[in-house]
Amino acid sequence: MSIGSHRLLGFAFASADLLLEITSEGRIAFALGASEAISGRLEEALLGKPWRVFVDPADQPMVEALFDGLEVGQRAGPLIVRLATEDGASRAASFCAFRAPGNAEALSCALSLADPDAVPLAADLPDRKQFEELTATLLQTAQATGAKLELAFIELAGLGAVREQSAPDVRKALETRLAGVLRAQAHGGQAATELGEDRFALVRSRGEDAAALSRRVARLMNLGGDDIRPSADVIPLKAEGGSRHAVRALRYSLDAYLREGHSAAPADLSDALSQAMQRTLDEVGALGEAIREKRFRLVFQPVVSLSDGALHHYETLVRFGDEGSPFPLIRMAEEMELIEQLDLAILERAIGVLDEEPGLRLAVNVSGRTIGSANFVEQACALLAAQPRARGRLMFELTESAALDDLAQADRHLHALRVQGCEICLDDFGAGAASLAYLQQLRLDVVKIDGRYIRDLQHGGREATFVRHLVKMCSELGVRTLAEMVETQDAEDAVRRAGVDMAQGWLYGAAKDMAAIRAANNPTPGRIRPALRR
């Protein structure tokens, strides 16, 4: 071997553990390096064998697409590939390939050992959640290494119709090939997913334009004619500011785009999503600043006792600027992990109101995400301990907008708030699938019945049966009930007949700020005349 050959091998082994050359017929013509450590076979045992002999069947379509997509002078990878081993050991390798000019169409491949536990074994595309987790990992790595990544969208207009018209075996082969082709274009061979509507997304290294990607996918899928029309768009992914934050912005923007803007032309896809991501980041920044500086206002809606019509307490609601419903911003706060700060800021302001109004009782909302935080409970207990006059005058309404992952932990956290003299209400009972589990496993004082049941309660039927049985069950558990969206006298009569303890809605008044409440009526408990206090 010449000095030049040794030098080339030295450079190769500086970044790889095993070198392979694969002929145009798909057989291994050359193997050198840590063959046994990577594949479980000696180098001699690999020679003349098809490359598929050492690649797990789940990853074979991806590797095949990688090879087929390489043009002369082009390098592809790295892909993380599961290996098929004779000794039964679980092995994975980082896999790169290069089609050198003048090498009889042979492929030069470099493999390096990788962690097999970090590689999901699946021939199918990851789902959205897995894709987001993979993207977060890639961005975290990119932030450390300086790698430049981009998000690519591939539109295969008409693919759905072809799928539907194909025989089952043909359709299965098409989907297997599609998954392999898309994974072969993705960084690491995993970060690709289906978005629906014949659209796909993948994370890849920057450098190649969208048109070249579209042409390659079309060629690898043997797409032609007018049945399927491929196109692609890309937007850069920035790891700065934290990978989790970037992925949360991506998720929120993508959900909004698919929900509201999926009818846009394929050519506008990257612009639409890029604008959505930038708008999300701008809105998140503004929301975070508003929370930190407490630039929001509180309004209060009365809740009455049905036994005597007296004011029982006010529910505390948040408003931002001139915006009517705060729900979009609250949802954003939950998705972008700002909800704990928001809930704490509202709690702090509400406790201040209790200090100013000695006879007042308030309820504040707390997200399911927030109540899982030990930090929130610790700070809330400290605020309550510092304001003993609030004891017995504050209720926490646990919302189901974000599901609780650990009910036992949530119950411990809620109990810590009860020790401080607070009551616990489960908001919007019946709106979420977990309501019964919450009622069974959480120690509650009040259950608020979702308004959709109250609207139809006066008409009888299934809603009336549901509410009556719920009230009876809660009564046996020592839990009071509260009906929301009581807007007419007939609705009030219906909830009273059902045995509900408290009611809330426009019949008793809209949400107002404390100054308006003081001007119209003393906020301390007293009888509220329906309809006249709106």
C-alpha positions as CSV (number, residue, x, y, z in Angstrom):
1,M,0.0,0.0,0.0
2,S,1.4,3.4,-1.0
3,I,2.0,6.3,1.4
4,G,-0.9,8.1,-0.3
5,S,-3.2,5.2,0.3
6,H,-2.2,5.0,3.9
7,R,-2.8,8.7,4.3
8,L,-6.3,8.4,2.7
9,L,-7.2,5.5,5.0
10,G,-6.0,7.5,8.0
11,F,-8.2,10.4,7.1
12,A,-11.1,8.0,6.6
13,F,-10.7,6.2,9.9
14,A,-10.4,9.6,11.7
15,S,-14.2,9.8,11.2
16,A,-15.3,6.2,10.8
17,D,-14.8,2.7,12.3
18,L,-15.6,0.6,9.2
19,L,-15.2,1.3,5.5
20,L,-17.2,-0.5,2.9
21,E,-17.4,-0.4,-0.9
22,I,-20.6,-1.6,-2.5
23,T,-20.8,-2.5,-6.1
24,S,-23.6,-1.4,-8.5
25,E,-25.1,-4.9,-8.0
26,G,-25.4,-4.2,-4.3
27,R,-22.7,-6.5,-3.0
28,I,-19.9,-5.7,-0.6
29,A,-16.6,-5.6,-2.6
30,F,-14.3,-4.2,0.1
31,A,-14.4,-4.1,3.9
32,L,-11.8,-2.7,6.3
33,G,-11.9,-1.7,9.9
34,A,-13.8,-2.7,13.0
35,S,-16.1,-5.0,11.1
36,E,-16.7,-7.5,14.0
37,A,-17.4,-4.7,16.5
38,I,-20.0,-3.1,14.2
39,S,-21.6,-5.9,12.3
40,G,-20.7,-9.0,14.4
41,R,-18.9,-10.5,11.4
42,L,-15.3,-10.6,10.2
43,E,-14.4,-8.6,7.2
44,E,-13.9,-11.7,5.1
45,A,-17.4,-12.9,5.9
46,L,-18.9,-9.7,4.5
47,L,-17.1,-9.8,1.1
48,G,-19.4,-10.8,-1.8
49,K,-22.5,-10.6,0.4
50,P,-25.5,-8.2,-0.4
51,W,-25.4,-5.1,1.8
52,R,-28.8,-6.0,3.2
53,V,-27.1,-8.8,5.2
54,F,-26.0,-6.5,7.9
55,V,-28.8,-3.9,7.8
56,D,-31.9,-4.5,9.9
57,P,-35.0,-5.0,7.6
58,A,-36.7,-2.0,9.2
59,D,-34.0,0.3,7.9
60,Q,-33.4,-1.4,4.5
61,P,-35.9,0.8,2.6
62,M,-34.1,3.9,3.9
63,V,-30.6,2.7,3.0
64,E,-31.8,1.6,-0.4
65,A,-33.3,5.1,-1.0
66,L,-30.1,6.7,0.2
67,F,-28.1,4.7,-2.4
68,D,-30.6,5.3,-5.2
69,G,-30.6,9.0,-4.6
70,L,-26.9,9.5,-4.8
71,E,-25.6,11.2,-7.9
72,V,-21.9,11.1,-9.0
73,G,-19.8,13.2,-6.7
74,Q,-22.5,13.5,-4.1
75,R,-22.3,12.5,-0.4
76,A,-25.3,11.6,1.8
77,G,-25.8,11.0,5.5
78,P,-25.2,10.5,8.2
79,L,-28.1,8.2,8.9
80,I,-28.4,6.2,12.1
81,V,-29.0,2.6,11.0
82,R,-29.9,-0.5,13.0
83,L,-27.7,-3.4,12.1
84,A,-28.7,-7.1,11.6
85,T,-26.2,-9.2,13.7
86,E,-25.6,-12.9,13.9
87,D,-24.7,-12.8,17.5
88,G,-28.1,-11.2,18.5
89,A,-26.5,-8.1,20.0
90,S,-28.2,-4.8,19.4
91,R,-26.0,-2.6,17.3
92,A,-26.4,0.7,15.4
93,A,-24.1,2.7,13.2
94,S,-23.9,6.2,11.8
95,F,-23.9,5.6,8.1
96,C,-22.5,7.9,5.3
97,A,-22.2,7.1,1.6
98,F,-20.3,8.7,-1.3
99,R,-20.5,8.0,-5.0
100,A,-17.0,8.8,-6.2
101,P,-16.4,9.8,-9.8
102,G,-14.7,7.2,-12.0
103,N,-15.4,4.3,-9.6
104,A,-17.6,2.2,-11.8
105,E,-20.7,3.4,-9.9
106,A,-19.5,1.8,-6.7
107,L,-20.5,3.3,-3.4
108,S,-18.0,4.2,-0.7
109,C,-19.6,3.9,2.8
110,A,-18.3,4.9,6.2
111,L,-19.8,3.5,9.4
112,S,-19.2,4.6,13.0
113,L,-20.7,3.0,16.1
114,A,-23.8,4.7,17.5
115,D,-26.0,4.1,20.6
116,P,-28.6,1.5,19.7
117,D,-30.9,2.6,22.5
118,A,-31.2,6.1,20.9
119,V,-32.6,4.7,17.6
120,P,-36.3,3.8,17.4
121,L,-36.7,0.6,15.4
122,A,-39.5,1.3,13.0
123,A,-39.9,1.1,9.2
124,D,-42.8,3.6,9.4
125,L,-42.5,7.4,9.7
126,P,-42.6,8.8,13.3
127,D,-45.8,10.4,14.4
128,R,-46.1,14.1,15.1
129,K,-45.1,13.7,18.8
130,Q,-42.1,11.5,18.0
131,F,-41.1,13.9,15.2
132,E,-41.2,16.9,17.6
133,E,-39.0,15.0,20.2
134,L,-36.5,14.0,17.5
135,T,-36.4,17.6,16.2
136,A,-35.8,18.9,19.8
137,T,-32.8,16.5,20.1
138,L,-31.4,17.5,16.7
139,L,-31.7,21.2,17.6
140,Q,-30.0,20.6,20.9
141,T,-27.1,18.9,19.2
142,A,-27.0,21.6,16.5
143,Q,-26.8,24.2,19.2
144,A,-23.7,22.5,20.6
145,T,-22.0,21.6,17.3
146,G,-23.0,24.6,15.1
147,A,-24.7,22.4,12.6
148,K,-27.2,24.2,10.3
149,L,-30.6,22.6,10.0
150,E,-33.8,23.3,8.1
151,L,-37.3,22.1,8.0
152,A,-38.4,20.8,4.6
153,F,-42.0,20.4,3.5
154,I,-42.8,18.0,0.7
155,E,-46.1,18.1,-1.1
156,L,-47.1,15.0,-3.1
157,A,-50.4,16.3,-4.4
158,G,-52.6,13.4,-5.5
159,L,-50.8,10.7,-3.5
160,G,-53.9,10.1,-1.3
161,A,-56.0,9.3,-4.4
162,V,-53.3,6.9,-5.7
163,R,-53.2,5.2,-2.2
164,E,-57.0,4.8,-2.2
165,Q,-57.1,3.3,-5.7
166,S,-54.2,0.8,-5.2
167,A,-54.5,-2.8,-4.1
168,P,-53.5,-3.5,-0.5
169,D,-50.2,-5.1,-1.4
170,V,-49.3,-2.3,-3.8
171,R,-50.3,0.3,-1.3
172,K,-48.2,-1.3,1.4
173,A,-45.2,-1.4,-0.9
174,L,-45.8,2.3,-1.9
175,E,-45.9,3.4,1.8
176,T,-42.8,1.4,2.7
177,R,-40.9,3.0,-0.1
178,L,-42.2,6.4,0.8
179,A,-41.1,6.1,4.4
180,G,-37.7,4.9,3.3
181,V,-37.3,7.8,0.8
182,L,-38.3,10.5,3.3
183,R,-36.2,9.0,6.1
184,A,-33.2,8.9,3.7
185,Q,-33.5,12.7,3.2
186,A,-33.8,13.4,6.9
187,H,-30.9,14.2,9.2
188,G,-30.1,11.0,11.1
189,G,-32.7,9.1,9.1
190,Q,-35.5,9.6,11.6
191,A,-36.9,13.1,11.7
192,A,-39.6,12.9,9.1
193,T,-43.4,12.7,9.5
194,E,-46.7,12.8,7.7
195,L,-48.8,16.0,8.2
196,G,-51.8,14.8,6.3
197,E,-53.3,16.2,3.1
198,D,-50.5,14.6,1.1
199,R,-47.9,16.7,3.0
200,F,-44.8,15.6,4.8
201,A,-42.2,17.3,6.9
202,L,-38.5,16.4,7.6
203,V,-35.5,18.0,9.3
204,R,-32.3,17.9,7.2
205,S,-29.0,19.7,6.9
206,R,-29.0,22.9,5.0
207,G,-27.3,23.3,1.6
208,E,-29.5,21.8,-1.1
209,D,-32.4,23.8,-2.6
210,A,-36.0,22.7,-2.4
211,A,-36.3,22.1,-6.1
212,A,-33.5,19.5,-6.0
213,L,-35.1,17.7,-3.1
214,S,-38.4,17.7,-4.9
215,R,-36.9,16.2,-8.0
216,R,-35.0,13.5,-6.0
217,V,-38.1,12.4,-4.1
218,A,-40.1,12.2,-7.4
219,R,-37.4,10.2,-9.0
220,L,-37.0,7.8,-6.1
221,M,-40.7,7.3,-5.8
222,N,-41.0,6.8,-9.6
223,L,-43.5,9.6,-9.7
224,G,-44.5,10.9,-13.1
225,G,-47.4,12.1,-15.2
226,D,-50.3,14.1,-13.7
227,D,-51.4,11.7,-11.0
228,I,-49.0,13.0,-8.4
229,R,-47.5,16.5,-8.5
230,P,-44.4,16.8,-6.2
231,S,-43.1,20.1,-4.7
232,A,-41.0,21.1,-1.7
233,D,-40.3,24.2,0.4
234,V,-37.8,24.8,3.2
235,I,-37.4,27.1,6.1
236,P,-34.3,27.4,8.3
237,L,-34.5,26.1,11.9
238,K,-32.7,28.2,14.5
239,A,-31.4,26.5,17.6
240,E,-30.7,29.8,19.3
241,G,-32.8,30.5,22.4
242,G,-33.2,26.8,23.3
243,S,-34.2,23.8,21.3
244,R,-37.3,23.1,23.4
245,H,-38.5,26.7,22.9
246,A,-38.0,26.4,19.1
247,V,-39.8,23.1,18.9
248,R,-42.7,24.4,21.0
249,A,-43.0,27.4,18.6
250,L,-42.8,25.0,15.6
251,R,-45.6,22.8,17.1
252,Y,-47.9,25.7,17.9
253,S,-47.3,27.3,14.5
254,L,-47.8,24.1,12.6
255,D,-51.0,23.3,14.4
256,A,-52.3,26.7,13.6
257,Y,-51.2,26.4,10.0
258,L,-52.9,23.0,9.5
259,R,-56.0,24.2,11.3
260,E,-56.4,27.5,9.5
261,G,-54.2,27.7,6.4
262,H,-53.9,24.2,4.9
263,S,-55.7,25.4,1.7
264,A,-52.8,27.6,0.7
265,A,-51.0,26.8,-2.5
266,P,-48.0,24.4,-2.0
267,A,-45.6,27.1,-3.3
268,D,-46.7,29.3,-0.4
269,L,-46.2,26.7,2.3
270,S,-42.8,27.8,3.5
271,D,-43.8,31.5,3.5
272,A,-47.0,30.8,5.4
273,L,-45.4,28.6,8.1
274,S,-42.4,30.9,8.3
275,Q,-44.7,33.8,8.9
276,A,-46.7,31.8,11.4
277,M,-43.6,30.9,13.3
278,Q,-42.3,34.4,13.4
279,R,-45.7,35.7,14.5
280,T,-45.8,33.0,17.2
281,L,-42.4,34.0,18.5
282,D,-43.4,37.7,18.5
283,E,-46.6,37.0,20.3
284,V,-44.9,34.7,22.8
285,G,-42.3,37.4,23.5
286,A,-45.0,40.0,24.0
287,L,-47.0,37.6,26.2
288,G,-44.0,36.8,28.4
289,E,-43.3,40.5,28.8
290,A,-46.9,41.2,29.7
291,I,-46.8,38.4,32.3
292,R,-43.6,39.6,33.8
293,E,-44.7,43.2,34.0
294,K,-48.3,42.2,35.0
295,R,-49.7,44.1,32.1
296,F,-53.1,42.5,32.2
297,R,-56.3,43.3,34.0
298,L,-58.6,41.2,36.1
299,V,-62.4,41.1,35.8
300,F,-64.8,39.3,38.2
301,Q,-68.0,37.4,37.4
302,P,-70.4,36.7,40.3
303,V,-71.3,33.2,41.4
304,V,-74.5,32.9,43.5
305,S,-75.9,30.4,46.0
306,L,-79.2,29.0,44.6
307,S,-80.6,28.4,48.1
308,D,-81.0,32.1,48.8
309,G,-79.8,34.0,45.7
310,A,-76.9,35.6,47.7
311,L,-73.5,36.3,46.2
312,H,-71.2,33.4,47.1
313,H,-68.0,34.5,45.4
314,Y,-66.5,36.0,42.2
315,E,-64.6,34.1,39.6
316,T,-61.4,35.9,38.6
317,L,-60.8,36.2,34.9
318,V,-57.9,37.6,33.0
319,R,-58.0,40.0,30.1
320,F,-55.2,41.3,27.9
321,G,-55.5,44.7,26.3
322,D,-58.8,45.1,24.3
323,E,-59.0,41.5,23.4
324,G,-62.3,39.9,24.3
325,S,-61.7,36.2,24.9
326,P,-58.4,35.4,26.5
327,F,-58.5,31.8,25.5
328,P,-56.1,32.0,22.5
329,L,-53.4,33.6,24.7
330,I,-54.0,31.2,27.6
331,R,-53.7,28.3,25.1
332,M,-50.5,29.8,23.8
333,A,-49.2,30.2,27.4
334,E,-49.8,26.5,28.0
335,E,-48.2,25.4,24.8
336,M,-45.2,27.7,25.3
337,E,-44.8,26.9,29.0
338,L,-45.7,30.3,30.2
339,I,-48.8,29.2,32.0
340,E,-47.2,28.7,35.4
341,Q,-45.9,32.3,35.4
342,L,-49.3,33.6,34.3
343,D,-51.2,31.6,37.0
344,L,-48.8,32.8,39.6
345,A,-49.1,36.4,38.5
346,I,-52.9,36.3,38.5
347,L,-52.9,34.6,42.0
348,E,-50.6,37.4,43.4
349,R,-52.9,40.1,42.0
350,A,-56.0,38.3,43.3
351,I,-54.6,38.0,46.8
352,G,-54.0,41.8,46.6
353,V,-57.7,42.3,45.8
354,L,-58.7,40.2,48.8
355,D,-56.5,42.4,51.0
356,E,-58.3,45.5,49.6
357,E,-61.8,44.1,49.9
358,P,-62.1,42.4,53.4
359,G,-65.6,40.8,52.8
360,L,-64.8,39.4,49.3
361,R,-64.3,35.8,48.2
362,L,-62.6,34.9,45.0
363,A,-61.9,31.9,42.7
364,V,-58.8,31.8,40.5
365,N,-58.1,29.4,37.7
366,V,-55.0,27.1,37.7
367,S,-54.0,25.0,34.8
368,G,-53.4,21.3,35.0
369,R,-49.9,22.0,33.8
370,T,-49.3,24.4,36.6
371,I,-50.7,22.3,39.4
372,G,-48.1,19.6,38.6
373,S,-45.3,22.1,39.5
374,A,-43.9,21.9,43.0
375,N,-42.4,25.3,42.4
376,F,-45.9,26.9,41.9
377,V,-47.4,25.3,45.0
378,E,-44.4,26.4,47.1
379,Q,-44.7,30.0,45.9
380,A,-48.5,30.0,46.2
381,C,-48.3,28.7,49.8
382,A,-45.8,31.4,50.6
383,L,-48.1,34.1,49.2
384,L,-51.0,32.8,51.2
385,A,-49.0,32.5,54.4
386,A,-47.9,36.1,54.0
387,Q,-51.5,37.2,53.7
388,P,-53.4,35.4,56.5
389,R,-56.5,37.6,55.8
390,A,-57.0,35.6,52.5
391,R,-57.5,32.4,54.5
392,G,-60.9,30.9,53.8
393,R,-61.7,33.4,51.1
394,L,-59.9,31.8,48.1
395,M,-60.8,29.0,45.8
396,F,-58.6,27.4,43.1
397,E,-60.5,26.2,39.9
398,L,-58.5,23.4,38.3
399,T,-59.0,23.6,34.5
400,E,-58.9,20.7,32.2
401,S,-57.4,22.6,29.3
402,A,-54.1,20.6,29.9
403,A,-54.5,17.1,31.1
404,L,-52.9,16.0,34.4
405,D,-50.2,13.3,33.9
406,D,-49.9,12.4,37.6
407,L,-53.2,12.6,39.6
408,A,-51.6,11.5,42.8
409,Q,-49.0,14.3,42.7
410,A,-51.7,16.8,41.7
411,D,-53.8,15.7,44.7
412,R,-50.8,16.2,47.0
413,H,-50.3,19.7,45.6
414,L,-54.0,20.6,45.9
415,H,-54.0,19.3,49.4
416,A,-51.1,21.7,50.3
417,L,-53.3,24.6,49.1
418,R,-56.3,23.3,51.1
419,V,-54.0,23.3,54.2
420,Q,-53.7,27.1,53.6
421,G,-57.5,27.4,53.9
422,C,-58.3,27.3,50.1
423,E,-61.1,25.3,48.5
424,I,-60.6,23.3,45.3
425,C,-63.0,23.4,42.4
426,L,-62.9,21.2,39.3
427,D,-63.7,23.4,36.3
428,D,-65.8,22.4,33.2
429,F,-66.7,18.9,34.5
430,G,-67.8,16.8,31.5
431,A,-65.8,18.7,28.9
432,G,-62.8,16.3,29.1
433,A,-62.4,12.5,29.1
434,A,-60.6,12.6,32.4
435,S,-63.4,14.2,34.5
436,L,-64.5,11.0,36.3
437,A,-61.0,10.0,37.1
438,Y,-60.4,13.5,38.5
439,L,-63.5,13.3,40.6
440,Q,-62.5,9.8,41.9
441,Q,-58.8,10.6,42.7
442,L,-58.8,14.3,43.7
443,R,-60.1,15.7,47.0
444,L,-62.5,18.4,45.8
445,D,-64.9,20.9,47.4
446,V,-66.8,22.0,44.3
447,V,-67.5,20.6,40.8
448,K,-68.4,23.1,38.1
449,I,-70.6,21.5,35.5
450,D,-69.7,22.3,31.9
451,G,-72.0,24.8,30.2
452,R,-73.0,22.6,27.3
453,Y,-75.0,20.5,29.7
454,I,-76.6,23.5,31.3
455,R,-77.8,25.0,28.0
456,D,-80.0,22.0,27.3
457,L,-80.9,21.1,30.8
458,Q,-84.2,22.9,30.8
459,H,-85.3,20.8,27.8
460,G,-84.9,17.6,29.7
461,G,-83.5,14.5,27.9
462,R,-80.0,13.0,28.4
463,E,-78.4,16.2,29.7
464,A,-81.0,16.5,32.5
465,T,-80.4,12.9,33.4
466,F,-76.6,13.4,33.4
467,V,-76.8,16.5,35.6
468,R,-79.2,14.9,38.1
469,H,-77.0,11.8,38.6
470,L,-73.9,14.0,38.8
471,V,-75.4,16.2,41.5
472,K,-76.5,13.1,43.5
473,M,-73.1,11.5,43.2
474,C,-71.3,14.7,44.2
475,S,-73.7,15.1,47.2
476,E,-72.8,11.6,48.4
477,L,-69.1,12.5,48.1
478,G,-69.6,15.7,50.0
479,V,-68.9,17.9,47.0
480,R,-71.0,20.9,46.0
481,T,-72.0,21.6,42.4
482,L,-71.9,24.8,40.4
483,A,-73.7,25.4,37.1
484,E,-72.1,27.7,34.6
485,M,-73.7,29.6,31.6
486,V,-77.0,30.1,33.4
487,E,-78.4,32.9,31.2
488,T,-82.1,32.8,31.6
489,Q,-84.7,32.3,34.4
490,D,-85.7,29.0,32.9
491,A,-82.2,27.8,33.0
492,E,-81.9,28.8,36.7
493,D,-85.2,27.0,37.5
494,A,-83.8,23.9,35.8
495,V,-80.6,23.8,37.7
496,R,-82.4,24.5,40.9
497,R,-84.7,21.5,40.2
498,A,-81.7,19.3,39.5
499,G,-80.3,20.2,43.0
500,V,-77.3,22.2,41.9
501,D,-75.9,24.3,44.7
502,M,-74.5,27.4,42.9
503,A,-74.8,29.1,39.5
504,Q,-72.9,31.5,37.4
505,G,-73.8,33.3,34.1
506,W,-75.1,36.4,32.5
507,L,-78.4,36.1,34.4
508,Y,-76.4,37.3,37.4
509,G,-74.0,39.7,35.7
510,A,-71.2,39.9,33.2
511,A,-67.6,40.0,34.3
512,K,-66.5,43.5,35.5
513,D,-63.5,45.1,37.0
514,M,-63.5,45.8,40.7
515,A,-64.0,49.5,40.3
516,A,-67.2,48.9,38.3
517,I,-68.4,46.4,40.9
518,R,-67.8,48.9,43.7
519,A,-69.7,51.6,41.8
520,A,-72.7,49.4,41.1
521,N,-72.9,47.3,44.2
522,N,-71.0,46.5,47.4
523,P,-68.9,43.4,46.5
524,T,-69.5,41.7,49.8
525,P,-72.0,38.9,49.9
526,G,-75.6,40.0,49.4
527,R,-78.6,39.1,47.3
528,I,-78.1,39.6,43.6
529,R,-81.2,40.5,41.5
530,P,-81.1,38.6,38.2
531,A,-80.7,40.5,34.9
532,L,-80.5,43.9,36.6
533,R,-76.8,43.6,37.4
534,R,-75.4,42.9,34.0
